[in-house]
Amino acid sequence: MSNLNLNAKKCTPCQGGIDPLGVEDANALLMAVPGWDLIDDSTKIKRTFKFSNFMQALSFTQKVGELCELEGHHPDITVGWGYARVVFQTHKINGLHENDFIMAAKVNAMAG
């Protein structure tokens, strides 16, 4: 499984019917997306971004939403005062797919 240059890749439509990534493959891809953690028995990845106020966090979530809409791959986002939490999972397979890591890399690049 190649994890090189995830930020340059595009999400590919997942129609389901495939197995989610195993823990070993998920851990290998996780190394390419600093700050993200495997959660829920390695079926999701999560990162919490810190901000100095609510409006910065809200602005960030808007940008993440726009990026995800363009890619057709949508996270669960929680926003509050000083933070935004982003969780990716490929719902059709109830687990992780390379697309989740592609999006994590793109969100990291956007966050700077």
C-alpha positions in Angstrom: 0.0 0.0 0.0 1.5 3.3 -1.1 1.2 6.2 1.3 3.4 8.6 -0.7 2.1 12.0 -1.5 -1.5 11.5 -0.3 -2.2 15.2 -0.7 -1.8 14.9 -4.5 -4.3 12.1 -4.8 -8.0 12.4 -5.4 -10.7 10.4 -3.6 -12.1 7.6 -5.6 -15.8 6.7 -5.3 -16.4 3.8 -2.9 -19.5 1.9 -3.6 -19.1 -0.5 -0.8 -18.6 -4.3 -1.1 -14.9 -4.1 -0.2 -13.1 -4.7 3.0 -12.0 -1.8 5.1 -8.2 -1.4 5.7 -6.7 -3.6 8.2 -4.9 -2.2 11.2 -1.5 -2.8 9.7 -2.3 -0.8 6.5 -4.1 1.9 8.5 -1.1 2.3 10.7 1.2 2.6 7.7 -1.0 5.3 6.1 -1.3 7.0 9.5 2.4 7.8 9.4 1.7 10.0 6.4 -0.8 12.2 8.2 0.8 13.7 11.3 -1.5 14.6 14.2 -4.2 12.0 13.3 -5.1 9.1 15.5 -6.9 5.8 14.9 -10.0 5.5 17.0 -13.0 3.1 17.4 -11.1 -0.2 16.8 -9.2 1.4 13.9 -12.4 2.1 11.9 -11.9 5.9 12.0 -9.2 8.6 12.1 -9.5 11.7 14.2 -7.6 15.0 14.7 -8.4 18.0 16.9 -7.2 21.3 15.6 -6.7 24.1 18.1 -7.6 27.8 17.6 -7.6 30.9 19.7 -11.3 31.6 19.5 -14.6 30.2 18.2 -14.7 32.2 15.0 -11.3 30.8 13.8 -12.5 27.3 14.5 -15.8 28.0 12.7 -14.0 29.4 9.7 -11.7 26.4 9.6 -14.7 24.0 9.6 -16.3 25.9 6.7 -13.1 25.5 4.7 -12.9 21.8 5.6 -16.5 21.4 4.5 -15.9 23.1 1.2 -12.8 20.9 0.5 -14.7 17.8 1.4 -17.6 18.7 -0.8 -15.2 19.1 -3.8 -13.7 15.7 -3.1 -17.0 14.0 -2.4 -15.8 12.6 0.9 -17.4 14.0 4.1 -16.2 13.9 7.7 -17.9 14.3 11.0 -16.9 17.7 12.3 -17.4 19.0 15.9 -16.7 22.7 16.5 -16.4 24.6 19.8 -14.6 27.4 21.4 -11.0 27.1 20.4 -11.2 23.7 18.6 -12.5 21.8 15.6 -12.5 18.0 15.6 -12.5 16.2 12.3 -13.3 12.4 12.0 -13.0 10.5 8.8 -14.5 7.1 8.1 -15.8 5.5 4.9 -19.4 4.9 5.9 -20.2 2.5 3.1 -17.6 0.0 4.4 -17.9 0.9 8.1 -14.2 1.4 8.3 -11.2 3.1 6.8 -10.3 3.4 3.1 -7.3 5.2 1.5 -9.7 8.1 0.8 -9.9 8.8 4.5 -6.1 9.3 4.6 -6.1 11.3 1.4 -8.6 13.7 3.0 -6.6 13.8 6.2 -3.5 14.9 4.2 -5.5 17.6 2.4 -6.9 18.9 5.7 -3.4 19.0 7.2 -2.1 20.9 4.2 -5.0 23.4 4.5 -4.4 23.8 8.2 -0.7 24.6 7.5 
